[in-house]
């Protein structure tokens, strides 16, 4: 969408703005050229195989067989991950969430849901999303994000993070590509999670598999563009009240809570993906997904500079700038 609109993708959710005119035939041809080149790069450099063949890998054992003797960045990563024992690093709690992504007339590419210890996908209790600031440099406010505020309190005792602690039904939740693909029932990622849970290796694999899936979908979306049909809904004045927008960003589940009064935004609260993953301890002294994934990590003599810590932190693909908002 950023290619079409010439805008930073985050701005496309707001009106007015974003796409201001329909694309023409020449632009669609250019888009097809871009998606075709992207597929070629993935198949030549990243996977050294067709995307269809990669997405046909259904189990961890099949992945090991596919890797043997193959070039490409993905196979090299798998060999490196084995040599560094990345499967044993950064084990997650097993609770994962996706708000769902890429909705169309025929359904969504990645569905909404909650994946838990029972290894089944359940509906999301969205009204049970709360924010805890007991260990954040933030002033206490409503636990309901629809009524909470973000006011810094840098001298707050016992606080150690600018990140709030969002919870779903009181539980810390991991979000991101591995959550999306597990909730979506992607065969390989589901098998990896069933065998070893979430870890550094499986999080990276999930991002690569998701990239392959989206690349194929992009080709279909571009071919499906109808140049003569309406492309944008005009904005209307918002009535007083509250609304919630829940989407999947690249790093995971992203929520926006907004209140409007007299035609103006009265309150706007965001819970970013990294806020979920990097949340500090809550009032029950339960750490967020990253904190729990770091517990028990052998750091040797390097202490906080240990490479193992860097592997775990980066496997969550953090963006602390968005989280501190």
N, C-alpha and C positions, 0 to 999 in steps of 0.2 A: 504493500500500500504506500509506503514511503516513496517508492519508485514512481508510482502513478501520481501522487499528490505533490511531490516535492516538499513534503513536510516531515518533521520529526514524527515517527509513528505514534508517540503518545498523544500528540495533538489531534490525531484524526478522530478521536472519540468525541470531540467537542464540536458544536455548531454555533455560530458560523465558523468556517475555516475548513481545513482538510481539502478534499477534492472540490474544485470549483467549476469543473466542466467535464463533459464526457471525453473519454479518450477516443482518438481516431484510429483508422486502420493501420496507419504507419506506426503508431505507438504500440498497438497490439503486436505487430510483427516484431518490433524491437523487444518487447517483453518476452515473446516466444524465443527470440535469439538469446536473451539473458538467461532464461530458465534452462534452455538447451545447453548453453555453455557451462552453467552451474552443474548440471547433471554430469557433463563430460568430465569436469574437474573432480567431482566426487568419485566417479567410476575409475578414473585414471590414477589419481593421486591418493585419495583417502582410502578407498575400499579395494582397488585393483580387481574389481568385479562389477557386474551390473547391479543396479539397485534392487531389481527384482530378485536376484539370487541372494543378496544380503538379507532382504526382508523375508526370504523363505527359510532362513535359519530359525528353528523353532525351539531348540534346547541348548543347554550349556555344553553337552557332549558334541552336538553338531557344530557348535561354534569352535570348539577345540579342533575338530577334524578340518573345518574350513580354514582355520588359521595356518595349519601346518604347511610349510613350504611356500607360503604366499607372501608377496610384497605388499606395499601400500601402508599408509600410516596406521590404519586400524589394526592390521595384523602385527605391526611393529609394537603398537601400544599393548596389545594383548600379551606378547612375549615379555615386554618390559614389566607389565603389571604382575605377571607370574614371578619374575625374578625378584621383584620388590615386595612380594606377598601383599599386594594391595587389597586382596579380598578380605584379609584380616584386619584392615585399618578402617576406622570410622564407621563401625556398625551402628545402624540407626535403631530407632525404637520400634519400627514396624507400623506406625500410624502414618498414613499418607493421604493427601487430599488433592483433588483437582476440581476447579470450578467449571471445567469444560471449555473447549476451544474450537474455533472454526465451524460455526453453526451455519447450516444451509438448509435449503428446502427439503433435502433428503436426510436431514439429521446433522449430527455433529461429527467431525473427524475424531475428536477426543472428547469422550463424554464426561459428565460431572459425576463425582462420587467420592466416597471415603473408603480406603482400604485399611483394614485393621488386622489384629492378631489372628482372627478367625479365618484369615485368608479368603475373605469374600468382599465384594464391593457392596457398600451400603449407601442409601441416600444420605445427603449432607444435611445435618440439622443446622441450617444457616442462622437460625435465630439464637443459637448457642455460641456464637462467636463473641468473645470478650477480650478486653485488654487489661493487663495487670501491670502496674508501675511500681510495685514494691521495691524493686532493685534497679529501677531506671532513674536517671537524673531528670525526672518529670514530676510535676505536681499531681497529686491525687485528683482524679475526676471520675466521671461515670465509667463503669466497666463496659457499658454498651457503646460501641464505636459510633453509633448514631447520635449519641449525646456527649461523647467525651471531647476533650480538648488536648492540645499538645503545647504545654507551657513548661519551658525549661526550669529546672531547680538544681543548679550545679553544685550546691552545698548540701544536698540531701544525704543524711546519714544512711549507711548500708547500701547505697546505690553504687553501681560500678559500670553502667552502660547507658548510652544515649538511645538504646533500642528498648522499646516496650516489649512486653511479653504477651502476645496474642495467644489465646487458647480456644479450642473447640470442645465444648462440653467439659471444660476444665483440663483438657489434655494438650500437651505440645504436639504439633503436627509438622511433619516434613512435607515440603512442597518442591516442585521442580519437574524436570523431564522424567525422572524415574517414577515420580508419583503419577504424572499424566499417563505414562505408558503402562504402568501397573493397573491403574483404574480402567484404562482402555482395554485391558486384557491382551496386550501385545505378547505373542507367544514366548519369544526369547526372554524378554525382561521379566515376565511373570515366572518363568522357570528359574532364572537367576535369583530372583527375590525369594522364591520358595526354597531354594537350596542354601543360599548364604545370606539372605536378608539384604538390606541396603548397605553399601560400603563404597569405598573410593572407586574400586574397579567397576561395580555395577552402575554407579551414577554416571561415569564417563561413557560407558557403553550405551546407556539409555539416551544420552544426548546425541550420540552418533546415529543410533537407530532412528531416533525422532527426526534428525536431519534428513535421513533418507526418505522417510515417510512424507515429510513436508515438501521435499523436492519433487516427488511424484505428484503430490496434490497441486503444487503450484502450476505444473504443466496443464493439468485438467482445468484449474480455475482460469488460467489465461485463455485457453481455447474456448471456454464457456462464456467469455465476455460478450455481451450483446450491445453493440455500439449504438443502436437506435433507441434503446429503452431508457427510462429515467434512471439516474445513477445516484441521486442524492435527495434525501428528504429535507425540506426546508424547516428551519427551526421555528418553534412557536414559543410565545412567552410562557414560562413555567408558572403554574399556579403555586400558591403557598403550600408547603408540605415537605415531606422527606422522600428521598429516593436512594437506592443502593445500586451500584454497578459492580458486578463480579466478573472478572475476566482472567484468562491465563496469559501472563507475560512470559518471556523466555525463561526467566528464573523461577516461575511458579505462580501461585495464586495471588492475584492482586485485587484488593477491594477498595471501593470508593463509597463513602457515606456522605450525603449532602442534604442540607436543609435550606429551603428557600423561603424568604419572607419579603413581601412587598416588591417582588420582582428582582430581589438581590440575594446573593448567596450569604446566608447567615452563619453557616457552619460547614466545614469541609474536612473530613478526616480520611486518611489513607492508611491501610495496612499493606505494606509492600511484601513481596515474596521473601526477601532477606530478613524482614522483621519476624516472620514465622520461624525461619531456620536458625537465626542468630539470637533469638530471644534470650534474655537472662533468666535467672531463677524467678519463680513467681512467689506469691505469699505463702505457698505450701513448701517452699524451698526446692521445687522441682525445676531442673534446668531445661533449657530448650533443646532442640534436636542437635545442634552443633556441640553444645556443652556435653550432652550425654554421649555423643559420638567420640569425644576426646578422652573420656574417662578410660583409664587403663592403658593409654598409649605409652609405649616405651620410648623415652626421649634420650636415653643414654646420657652422655656427658654434655650434650648440646643444649639441654634444657629448653627454654622457650624458642630457641633458634632451630630446633630439630626439624629435619626435612619431613619426618612423619607428620608433624603438626601441620606443615604447609600443605602436604598432600590432602589431609582431611579437610582443612578449611577451604581449599580451592575446589574440592569435589562438590561443594555446595554452590559454587559459582556466585560468590557474594557481591553485593553492591551496597556498601555501607552508606554512601551518599544518599541514596533513595530512602534507606531505612531511617536515617536521622531526621529526614524532612523537617 
